Amino acid sequence: METRQQERGHLRTGLLDAEPLRESEEDNMVSDVDLNNTVTEEEREEIQQELAKLEEEISTLRQVLSSKEKQHAELKQKLGITPLSELRNNFSRSWYDMQTSTAYKKTSETFNTAGQKTSAAFNNLGSAISRKFGDMRNSPSFKSFEEKVESTVSNIKTKVGGTGGSFEEVLSSAAHASTQDTPSNHLIDSPEETR
């Protein structure tokens, strides 16, 4: 029974107490609290007077607060402080407080590091693609394709400048010339060159 009362003593006083309540202290606490709420008529009148006095003080304080709020608003208006400027100032102050917070700084550093790593990765990717294009351009098949395009372009320029034909005629003749522009046909003169 005594251990149970000691445990209840811990619960009543909280975990910060060094020692549990003793049985005699526990009984004193229970006697201080009036569970039946029996109040004499005199005590009731005193309590009601005190309550009325507090309500009157609260009403007075509300009136004083309202008066002070009006005076506050008037002074702000004279200074040219508008609700919008206050909002802007509050936002600026909050933004500054947030930027100076440890969490924001750590997050910002993390994003900066991630951005630098991403940038380095894209630079490496760009370099790799440039190298691949350079390798491809130096390949024999690309050189052959490039030579054919250059040959076709020079043929078109020659035909457009020399014959005065339509663009479609020049393109078809250039296409015809490029198909006959194989190593075995170089020995034989094409019909266009004899004209």
NUTIFI-999061 format. One record per residue (C-alpha): z negated, y negated, x negated; residue number from 1. Coordinates in Angstrom, 2 decimals, m for minus. Example, Ala and Ser with C-alpha at 12.3 -4.5 7.8 and 13.67 -1.06 7.14 Angstrom:
<pts>
        w        v        u    k
    m7.80     4.50   m12.30    1
    m7.14     1.06   m13.67    2
</pts>
This chain:
<pts>
        w        v        u    k
     0.00     0.00     0.00    1
    m0.87    m2.40    m2.78    2
     2.46    m1.84    m4.59    3
     4.31    m2.50    m1.37    4
     2.46    m5.79    m0.93    5
     3.18    m6.71    m4.53    6
     6.88    m6.04    m3.96    7
     6.79    m8.26    m0.87    8
     5.11   m10.90    m3.00    9
     8.09   m10.81    m5.38   10
    10.47   m11.23    m2.48   11
     8.56   m14.14    m1.05   12
     8.14   m16.15    m4.21   13
    11.42   m15.21    m5.84   14
    12.32   m13.55    m9.07   15
    11.38   m16.53   m11.21   16
     7.63   m15.97   m10.76   17
     6.00   m14.26   m13.67   18
     3.51   m12.35   m11.53   19
     3.63   m11.02    m7.99   20
     1.43   m12.59    m5.34   21
    m1.98   m11.11    m4.88   22
    m3.07    m9.99    m1.49   23
    m5.42   m12.95    m1.01   24
    m2.68   m15.49    m1.86   25
    m0.33   m13.76     0.54   26
    m2.86   m14.04     3.34   27
    m3.32   m17.78     2.61   28
     0.44   m18.35     2.86   29
     0.60   m16.62     6.21   30
    m2.29   m18.66     7.55   31
    m0.59   m21.92     6.46   32
     2.42   m21.16     8.63   33
     1.59   m21.50    12.30   34
     3.61   m18.80    14.01   35
     2.39   m19.59    17.53   36
     3.34   m23.26    17.13   37
     0.21   m24.41    18.93   38
    m0.09   m28.18    18.56   39
    m2.76   m30.28    20.13   40
    m1.86   m33.18    22.36   41
    m2.90   m35.72    19.71   42
    m0.78   m34.02    17.04   43
     2.16   m33.92    19.44   44
     1.89   m37.70    20.08   45
     1.70   m38.41    16.33   46
     4.75   m36.25    15.68   47
     6.68   m37.96    18.50   48
     5.76   m41.41    17.14   49
     6.84   m40.38    13.66   50
    10.09   m38.96    15.05   51
    10.80   m42.18    16.97   52
    10.06   m44.21    13.85   53
    12.50   m42.07    11.80   54
    15.21   m42.38    14.45   55
    14.76   m46.17    14.44   56
    15.02   m46.25    10.63   57
    18.16   m44.10    10.77   58
    19.71   m46.48    13.31   59
    18.82   m49.48    11.15   60
    20.27   m47.82     8.05   61
    23.49   m47.07     9.94   62
    23.80   m50.72    10.95   63
    23.15   m51.86     7.38   64
    25.70   m49.34     6.07   65
    28.30   m50.52     8.59   66
    27.69   m54.13     7.56   67
    27.99   m53.23     3.86   68
    31.23   m51.31     4.51   69
    32.72   m54.36     6.27   70
    31.66   m56.61     3.39   71
    33.13   m54.09     0.94   72
    36.47   m54.07     2.78   73
    36.57   m57.89     2.89   74
    35.92   m58.20    m0.84   75
    38.66   m55.64    m1.59   76
    41.06   m57.57     0.61   77
    40.26   m60.81    m1.23   78
    40.97   m59.05    m4.53   79
    44.25   m57.69    m3.18   80
    43.17   m54.08    m3.39   81
    45.07   m52.17    m0.72   82
    44.49   m48.60     0.39   83
    47.80   m47.67    m1.25   84
    46.76   m49.15    m4.60   85
    43.41   m47.37    m4.33   86
    45.20   m44.12    m3.65   87
    47.48   m44.70    m6.61   88
    44.51   m45.51    m8.87   89
    42.63   m42.44    m7.65   90
    45.70   m40.30    m8.25   91
    46.15   m41.75   m11.75   92
    42.49   m41.19   m12.55   93
    42.63   m37.61   m11.22   94
    45.84   m36.94   m13.17   95
    44.21   m38.25   m16.36   96
    41.08   m36.16   m15.74   97
    43.21   m33.09   m15.18   98
    45.26   m33.68   m18.33   99
    42.14   m34.02   m20.42  100
    40.61   m30.84   m19.02  101
    40.37   m27.81   m21.26  102
    42.25   m25.59   m18.80  103
    45.21   m28.00   m18.67  104
    45.32   m28.26   m22.46  105
    45.30   m24.49   m22.88  106
    47.99   m24.05   m20.21  107
    50.10   m26.79   m21.78  108
    49.80   m25.19   m25.21  109
    50.79   m21.83   m23.75  110
    53.85   m23.33   m22.07  111
    54.82   m25.17   m25.27  112
    54.56   m21.95   m27.26  113
    56.56   m20.06   m24.65  114
    59.19   m22.83   m24.62  115
    59.50   m22.72   m28.40  116
    59.88   m18.94   m28.36  117
    62.46   m19.14   m25.57  118
    64.36   m21.84   m27.42  119
    64.37   m19.74   m30.58  120
    65.60   m16.73   m28.61  121
    68.46   m18.77   m27.09  122
    69.36   m20.15   m30.53  123
    69.48   m16.60   m31.90  124
    71.58   m15.48   m28.93  125
    73.96   m18.43   m29.41  126
    74.29   m17.64   m33.12  127
    74.98   m13.99   m32.36  128
    77.65   m14.89   m29.80  129
    79.25   m17.36   m32.21  130
    79.33   m14.68   m34.91  131
    80.89   m12.18   m32.49  132
    83.56   m14.70   m31.46  133
    84.22   m15.44   m35.14  134
    84.52   m11.73   m35.89  135
    86.78   m11.26   m32.88  136
    88.98   m14.18   m33.89  137
    89.38   m12.74   m37.34  138
    90.34    m9.31   m35.95  139
    93.99    m8.18   m36.31  140
    94.53    m7.79   m32.55  141
    93.39   m11.36   m31.86  142
    95.54   m12.73   m34.68  143
    98.55   m10.89   m33.24  144
    97.80   m12.33   m29.78  145
    97.37   m15.81   m31.27  146
   100.70   m15.56   m33.08  147
   102.47   m14.52   m29.88  148
   100.97   m17.44   m27.98  149
   101.94   m19.87   m30.73  150
   105.46   m18.44   m30.79  151
   105.76   m18.74   m27.02  152
   104.49   m22.31   m27.06  153
   106.91   m23.33   m29.80  154
   109.78   m21.63   m27.92  155
   108.85   m23.50   m24.76  156
   108.72   m26.81   m26.63  157
   112.08   m26.14   m28.22  158
   113.71   m25.13   m24.94  159
   112.25   m27.98   m22.92  160
   113.21   m30.50   m25.53  161
   116.63   m29.01   m26.33  162
   118.21   m27.75   m23.10  163
   116.68   m29.99   m20.47  164
   116.32   m27.01   m18.09  165
   113.64   m26.65   m15.49  166
   110.18   m25.52   m16.51  167
   110.54   m22.16   m14.70  168
   113.81   m21.41   m16.50  169
   112.22   m22.21   m19.84  170
   109.20   m20.01   m19.08  171
   111.34   m17.07   m18.01  172
   113.56   m17.40   m21.07  173
   110.48   m17.65   m23.31  174
   109.04   m14.53   m21.72  175
   112.37   m12.79   m22.21  176
   112.43   m13.94   m25.84  177
   108.90   m12.74   m26.52  178
   109.72    m9.26   m25.19  179
   112.70    m9.10   m27.50  180
   110.66   m10.54   m30.37  181
   109.73    m7.11   m31.74  182
   110.33    m6.05   m35.36  183
   113.37    m3.88   m34.51  184
   115.11    m6.74   m32.65  185
   114.80    m9.26   m35.49  186
   117.81    m7.72   m37.19  187
   120.00    m8.27   m34.14  188
   120.79   m11.80   m32.98  189
   119.60   m12.56   m29.48  190
   122.20   m13.85   m26.99  191
   120.39   m17.21   m26.69  192
   120.71   m17.94   m30.41  193
   124.49   m17.45   m30.35  194
   125.01   m20.01   m27.62  195
</pts>
